[in-house]
Amino acid sequence: MAEAPLLPQKDQGTAAAAGEEKGYWRSETGKLAYLALPMVAVSLSQYAVQVSSNMMVGHLPGVLPLSSAAIATSLASVSGFSLLIGMAGALETLCGQAYGAKQYHTLGLHTYRAIVTLLVVCIPLSLLWVFMGKILVMIGQDPLIAHGAGRYIVWLIPGLFANSLIQPITKFLQSQSLIVPLLLSSVVTLAFHVPLCWVLVFRTGMGYTGAALAISISYWLNVAMLVAYIVMSSSCKETRTPPTIKAFRGVGVFLRLALPSALMVCLEWWSFELLILMSGLLPNPELQTSVLSICLTSITLLFTIPYGLGAGGSTRVANELGAGNPEGARSAVRVVMSIAVTEAVIVSVILLLSRSLLGRAYSSEDQVVSAVAAMVPFVCITVVTDGLQGVLSGIA
């Protein structure tokens, strides 16, 4: 008669299943990290172009230049950049699923449709921006701030058209997991932008409008690098298709996803930027607009981290669904949400501990710095909730 074992043995089936699950978790984390971490860097670099410009403007004498640039940046985000980013978000689904299904020629068609549509959208937006200064005065904004914001946003119009190319091209490369060229072009653009902005703001006499011109030039540099990569790289050989009339006939396919995607993004951005516009109606608009601008700019900058995670998760989900593997898509969601929760807690704690330094990065005015420090606890709450929402939006 066989003796009973001294120690109870684990159920081999359960142990094997646990090991398989652990291995798959590591595998999925690696795939997600390969996409998400560079996309975080890409998002940070792209948005840091605007942030660094505001930082330099904030160190000009007085608070009027920063408040004017803040209002203009807010309006540019509300009425232009958020719309382009939201509409281009449809390509995460269209291009991601096409690549997962190995329908490589379709990626180029979707991208051409998006580019043409966004360029057309930019035409009425640019006309709106030309008259933005007068519109601000009509809705009760301080005339000095309104005039300055109107001048600033006009210099951003070339950057608006550049962004209508950057966003679709980014999704085109992202869906193929070609993240390295996105990362390199974004980092090079930022490295070029910082000295250019400094020269235009402090050495040419343009002042705060030089920051807007620097943004536009830097965005077009980014476009040039991305287009050159797609044309010359063998990695895009299968997906690089010449423009045909078929691409322009299928705009309705793109719009069916682009419009809801744009509405989702715009409603979120508008809720933030509306606060800056309302601050222009307060008793001390120059100070309060500057403070709110710093806080909301910081929130948006930190949002690029979960946005990058959401972009990586979105690509993984779309690829798995396109390949007919819904279980793989579910696993990707579980992994990216776990990472998102951890990231939100860590970032909010660091921000709270460094609250006295945040305002100093944007302004030399003591009253601005102290007011920003008092706002940081509320910023931390927003970082956590907005970060989780951003990842879920990308997945959805």
Wavefront OBJ file of the C-alpha trace (Angstrom):
o trace
v 0.000 0.000 0.000
v 1.506 3.334 -1.079
v 2.186 5.767 1.693
v 0.580 9.197 1.630
v 2.990 12.014 0.778
v 4.308 13.989 3.753
v 3.392 17.283 2.053
v 0.220 17.858 0.027
v 0.927 18.110 -3.694
v -0.429 21.024 -5.728
v -2.991 20.246 -8.332
v -0.886 20.008 -11.454
v -3.642 21.332 -13.692
v -4.116 24.393 -11.485
v -0.380 25.027 -11.263
v 0.013 24.713 -15.013
v -2.880 27.097 -15.612
v -1.410 29.600 -13.137
v 1.978 29.364 -14.818
v 0.430 29.833 -18.227
v -1.534 32.850 -17.015
v 1.589 34.370 -15.454
v 3.564 33.803 -18.635
v 0.843 35.350 -20.762
v 0.660 38.335 -18.389
v 4.412 38.898 -18.792
v 4.142 38.516 -22.555
v 1.268 40.974 -22.826
v 3.035 43.450 -20.538
v 6.079 43.292 -22.797
v 4.015 43.870 -25.941
v 2.165 46.745 -24.305
v 5.363 48.308 -22.962
v 6.931 48.164 -26.429
v 4.032 50.245 -27.750
v 2.964 52.338 -24.771
v 6.285 53.574 -23.340
v 7.503 55.122 -26.613
v 3.995 56.526 -27.219
v 4.140 58.180 -23.793
v 7.436 59.777 -24.819
v 5.938 60.785 -28.174
v 2.899 62.391 -26.518
v 5.059 64.172 -23.946
v 7.432 65.493 -26.602
v 4.656 66.707 -28.889
v 2.773 68.528 -26.145
v 6.000 69.816 -24.563
v 6.424 71.977 -27.664
v 3.436 74.061 -26.521
v 4.320 73.867 -22.833
v 7.907 75.043 -23.318
v 6.603 77.969 -25.354
v 4.274 79.025 -22.529
v 7.122 78.681 -20.029
v 9.289 81.087 -22.020
v 6.429 83.543 -22.473
v 5.828 83.384 -18.714
v 9.305 84.778 -18.079
v 8.660 87.917 -20.096
v 8.048 91.040 -17.947
v 4.566 91.200 -16.396
v 1.726 88.674 -16.497
v -0.073 90.006 -19.596
v 2.019 88.006 -22.135
v 1.393 84.727 -20.297
v -2.332 85.391 -19.847
v -2.684 86.294 -23.549
v -0.772 83.190 -24.627
v -2.802 81.103 -22.175
v -6.128 82.278 -23.589
v -4.886 81.726 -27.159
v -3.530 78.270 -26.396
v -6.793 77.382 -24.676
v -8.865 78.510 -27.646
v -6.540 76.785 -30.099
v -6.992 73.542 -28.179
v -10.763 73.940 -27.899
v -11.500 74.969 -31.462
v -8.718 73.229 -33.369
v -6.205 70.777 -31.969
v -8.696 68.776 -29.893
v -10.945 68.348 -32.932
v -8.077 67.089 -35.098
v -6.825 64.694 -32.416
v -10.337 63.367 -31.827
v -11.085 62.796 -35.505
v -7.727 61.127 -36.107
v -8.517 58.781 -33.216
v -10.798 56.861 -35.584
v -7.661 55.554 -37.282
v -6.710 53.653 -34.130
v -9.672 51.396 -34.851
v -9.617 51.423 -38.668
v -5.865 51.058 -39.210
v -5.358 48.821 -36.170
v -7.948 46.287 -37.283
v -6.786 46.432 -40.923
v -3.217 45.686 -39.859
v -4.337 42.872 -37.561
v -6.295 41.348 -40.454
v -3.219 41.767 -42.757
v -5.134 44.077 -45.115
v -2.068 46.239 -45.544
v -3.214 48.250 -48.557
v -6.226 49.469 -46.574
v -4.033 51.331 -44.065
v -2.894 53.803 -46.684
v -6.439 54.366 -47.918
v -7.728 55.122 -44.415
v -4.822 57.501 -43.785
v -5.372 59.453 -47.028
v -9.064 59.836 -46.185
v -8.189 61.172 -42.759
v -5.602 63.645 -44.083
v -7.934 65.065 -46.740
v -10.799 65.366 -44.258
v -8.688 67.102 -41.609
v -7.185 69.541 -44.121
v -10.686 70.546 -45.231
v -11.749 70.997 -41.593
v -8.749 73.308 -41.015
v -9.994 75.868 -43.560
v -13.030 77.143 -41.584
v -11.088 76.761 -38.331
v -8.309 79.044 -39.592
v -10.879 81.672 -40.612
v -12.342 81.500 -37.109
v -8.879 82.010 -35.621
v -8.279 85.141 -37.714
v -11.198 86.872 -35.989
v -10.610 85.351 -32.536
v -9.423 88.617 -30.955
v -12.656 90.416 -31.883
v -14.733 87.446 -30.736
v -13.081 87.515 -27.307
v -13.924 91.202 -26.869
v -17.543 90.497 -27.862
v -17.918 87.825 -25.138
v -16.595 90.134 -22.433
v -12.906 89.288 -22.162
v -10.417 91.945 -21.096
v -9.542 93.965 -24.266
v -5.773 93.838 -23.658
v -5.799 90.059 -23.168
v -8.178 89.582 -26.113
v -5.952 91.594 -28.465
v -2.840 89.698 -27.372
v -4.559 86.322 -27.677
v -5.803 87.235 -31.166
v -2.271 88.028 -32.336
v -0.882 84.829 -30.805
v -3.450 82.462 -32.315
v -2.979 83.861 -35.838
v 0.662 82.729 -35.738
v -0.559 79.244 -34.767
v -2.573 78.777 -38.001
v 0.324 77.167 -39.941
v 0.756 74.764 -37.023
v -2.940 73.839 -37.274
v -2.480 72.610 -40.853
v 0.703 70.782 -39.878
v -1.204 69.030 -37.104
v -3.792 67.794 -39.605
v -0.955 65.744 -41.129
v 0.845 64.768 -37.933
v -2.166 63.117 -36.307
v -3.128 60.704 -39.153
v 0.512 59.828 -39.867
v 1.056 59.086 -36.179
v -1.903 56.665 -36.148
v -0.695 55.100 -39.420
v 2.702 54.264 -37.917
v 1.322 53.422 -34.469
v -1.026 50.768 -35.848
v 1.993 48.998 -37.371
v 3.975 49.228 -34.108
v 6.484 51.527 -35.857
v 7.020 53.560 -32.727
v 10.747 54.340 -32.998
v 10.399 56.824 -35.894
v 7.594 58.571 -34.025
v 9.775 58.794 -30.938
v 12.841 60.066 -32.773
v 10.949 62.670 -34.809
v 9.169 63.984 -31.698
v 12.355 64.231 -29.644
v 14.269 65.906 -32.484
v 11.395 68.360 -32.968
v 11.403 69.285 -29.281
v 15.192 69.647 -29.227
v 14.955 71.966 -32.246
v 11.989 73.901 -30.865
v 13.434 74.971 -27.505
v 16.376 77.034 -28.848
v 14.266 78.293 -31.771
v 11.558 79.501 -29.384
v 14.132 81.192 -27.149
v 15.607 83.074 -30.102
v 12.231 84.183 -31.476
v 10.889 85.261 -28.055
v 13.931 86.981 -26.553
v 16.215 87.925 -29.465
v 14.074 88.950 -32.449
v 11.728 91.426 -30.766
v 8.651 89.300 -31.570
v 8.020 88.634 -27.888
v 5.231 86.209 -27.070
v 4.114 85.911 -30.721
v 7.526 84.422 -31.483
v 6.542 81.430 -29.347
v 3.517 80.770 -31.557
v 5.613 81.021 -34.721
v 8.149 78.599 -33.225
v 5.359 76.078 -32.575
v 4.204 76.252 -36.200
v 7.735 75.836 -37.589
v 8.445 72.912 -35.269
v 5.239 71.107 -36.237
v 6.112 71.341 -39.941
v 9.585 69.987 -39.200
v 7.925 66.987 -37.545
v 5.742 66.477 -40.626
v 8.765 66.560 -42.926
v 10.616 63.917 -40.906
v 7.636 61.551 -40.714
v 6.836 61.817 -44.422
v 10.486 61.225 -45.300
v 10.510 58.071 -43.173
v 7.357 56.660 -44.765
v 8.620 57.354 -48.300
v 12.130 55.974 -47.756
v 11.701 53.170 -45.205
v 11.288 49.544 -46.233
v 9.149 48.996 -43.110
v 6.261 50.784 -44.856
v 6.720 48.992 -48.181
v 3.509 46.943 -47.900
v 1.362 49.671 -46.353
v 2.694 52.573 -48.452
v 0.077 52.940 -51.186
v -0.209 55.727 -53.775
v -3.228 58.057 -53.464
v -6.138 56.936 -55.606
v -9.673 58.173 -56.185
v -10.876 55.231 -54.070
v -9.413 56.837 -50.975
v -11.450 60.002 -51.463
v -14.676 58.130 -52.135
v -14.590 56.407 -48.763
v -14.617 59.503 -46.558
v -17.982 58.473 -45.105
v -16.396 55.302 -43.673
v -13.876 57.459 -41.836
v -16.425 60.012 -40.624
v -18.691 57.362 -39.070
v -15.991 56.760 -36.474
v -14.210 60.124 -36.595
v -17.162 62.289 -35.538
v -18.077 60.313 -32.379
v -14.374 60.048 -31.536
v -13.945 63.801 -31.959
v -16.993 64.511 -29.809
v -15.645 62.280 -27.030
v -12.287 64.078 -26.989
v -13.685 67.572 -27.492
v -16.208 67.378 -24.651
v -13.407 66.485 -22.253
v -11.039 69.187 -23.501
v -13.787 71.806 -23.611
v -14.663 71.215 -19.970
v -11.069 72.081 -19.042
v -10.511 75.003 -21.381
v -13.851 76.605 -20.510
v -12.409 77.243 -17.047
v -9.613 79.353 -18.510
v -12.078 81.410 -20.538
v -14.258 81.932 -17.454
v -11.218 83.020 -15.431
v -10.925 85.972 -17.837
v -14.179 87.296 -16.342
v -12.864 87.314 -12.742
v -11.845 90.518 -10.895
v -8.088 90.010 -11.494
v -8.102 88.275 -14.900
v -4.376 88.551 -15.654
v -3.378 86.715 -12.460
v -6.205 84.184 -12.326
v -5.988 83.312 -16.014
v -2.253 82.701 -15.621
v -2.738 80.471 -12.543
v -5.491 78.368 -14.094
v -3.520 78.114 -17.308
v -0.505 76.734 -15.454
v -2.605 74.181 -13.558
v -4.554 72.983 -16.592
v -1.460 72.957 -18.803
v 0.256 70.762 -16.211
v -2.762 68.446 -16.078
v -2.756 68.162 -19.869
v 0.993 67.536 -19.927
v 0.651 64.749 -17.347
v -2.335 63.390 -19.267
v 0.029 62.520 -22.108
v 1.248 59.584 -19.974
v -2.121 57.772 -19.728
v -2.833 58.935 -23.280
v 0.265 57.043 -24.418
v -0.818 54.019 -22.372
v -4.273 54.253 -23.912
v -2.780 54.490 -27.407
v -0.716 51.363 -26.785
v -3.698 49.548 -25.314
v -5.886 50.689 -28.199
v -3.416 49.316 -30.745
v -3.141 45.992 -28.917
v -6.943 45.646 -28.660
v -7.481 46.589 -32.319
v -4.763 44.202 -33.542
v -6.171 41.307 -31.499
v -9.741 41.967 -32.644
v -8.583 42.278 -36.238
v -6.859 38.886 -35.876
v -10.072 37.371 -34.433
v -8.722 36.948 -30.882
v -11.129 38.597 -28.383
v -9.525 36.852 -25.395
v -6.209 38.494 -26.257
v -7.980 41.854 -26.365
v -9.439 41.259 -22.883
v -6.007 40.379 -21.506
v -4.577 43.582 -22.983
v -7.272 45.614 -21.217
v -6.518 44.028 -17.835
v -2.800 44.699 -18.158
v -3.074 48.314 -19.300
v -5.577 49.222 -16.569
v -3.290 47.785 -13.882
v -0.428 49.910 -15.173
v -2.666 52.993 -15.415
v -3.758 52.796 -11.771
v -0.154 52.483 -10.584
v 0.989 55.385 -12.764
v -1.800 57.697 -11.583
v -0.976 57.170 -7.907
v 2.782 57.662 -8.387
v 2.433 60.835 -10.459
v -0.059 62.461 -8.090
v 2.185 61.807 -5.071
v 5.238 63.280 -6.827
v 3.230 66.315 -7.906
v 1.981 66.917 -4.365
v 5.496 66.727 -2.931
v 6.844 69.203 -5.498
v 3.921 71.655 -5.438
v 6.120 74.646 -4.529
v 8.224 74.138 -7.686
v 5.413 73.891 -10.235
v 4.570 77.578 -10.503
v 8.240 78.579 -10.556
v 8.751 76.631 -13.800
v 6.148 78.777 -15.575
v 6.492 82.202 -14.009
v 8.841 84.462 -12.031
v 5.948 86.292 -10.338
v 5.689 85.385 -6.616
v 1.916 85.813 -6.494
v 1.512 83.367 -9.389
v 3.822 80.806 -7.766
v 2.006 80.856 -4.402
v -1.441 80.654 -6.008
v -0.385 77.645 -8.102
v 0.943 75.858 -5.002
v -2.470 76.242 -3.341
v -4.150 74.636 -6.364
v -1.908 71.555 -6.598
v -3.996 69.251 -4.289
v -6.960 69.703 -6.636
v -4.679 69.071 -9.605
v -3.632 65.748 -8.031
v -7.241 64.567 -7.781
v -7.776 65.427 -11.436
v -4.610 63.621 -12.488
v -5.911 60.342 -11.020
v -9.457 60.493 -12.396
v -8.526 61.970 -15.776
v -5.727 59.439 -16.226
v -7.994 56.424 -15.761
v -10.596 57.952 -18.053
v -7.945 58.560 -20.719
v -6.839 54.931 -20.796
v -10.428 53.690 -20.928
v -11.196 56.092 -23.801
v -8.343 54.673 -25.840
v -9.502 51.116 -25.211
v -13.114 51.935 -26.081
l 1 2 3 4 5 6 7 8 9 10 11 12 13 14 15 16 17 18 19 20 21 22 23 24 25 26 27 28 29 30 31 32 33 34 35 36 37 38 39 40 41 42 43 44 45 46 47 48 49 50 51 52 53 54 55 56 57 58 59 60 61 62 63 64 65 66 67 68 69 70 71 72 73 74 75 76 77 78 79 80 81 82 83 84 85 86 87 88 89 90 91 92 93 94 95 96 97 98 99 100 101 102 103 104 105 106 107 108 109 110 111 112 113 114 115 116 117 118 119 120 121 122 123 124 125 126 127 128 129 130 131 132 133 134 135 136 137 138 139 140 141 142 143 144 145 146 147 148 149 150 151 152 153 154 155 156 157 158 159 160 161 162 163 164 165 166 167 168 169 170 171 172 173 174 175 176 177 178 179 180 181 182 183 184 185 186 187 188 189 190 191 192 193 194 195 196 197 198 199 200 201 202 203 204 205 206 207 208 209 210 211 212 213 214 215 216 217 218 219 220 221 222 223 224 225 226 227 228 229 230 231 232 233 234 235 236 237 238 239 240 241 242 243 244 245 246 247 248 249 250 251 252 253 254 255 256 257 258 259 260 261 262 263 264 265 266 267 268 269 270 271 272 273 274 275 276 277 278 279 280 281 282 283 284 285 286 287 288 289 290 291 292 293 294 295 296 297 298 299 300 301 302 303 304 305 306 307 308 309 310 311 312 313 314 315 316 317 318 319 320 321 322 323 324 325 326 327 328 329 330 331 332 333 334 335 336 337 338 339 340 341 342 343 344 345 346 347 348 349 350 351 352 353 354 355 356 357 358 359 360 361 362 363 364 365 366 367 368 369 370 371 372 373 374 375 376 377 378 379 380 381 382 383 384 385 386 387 388 389 390 391 392 393 394 395 396
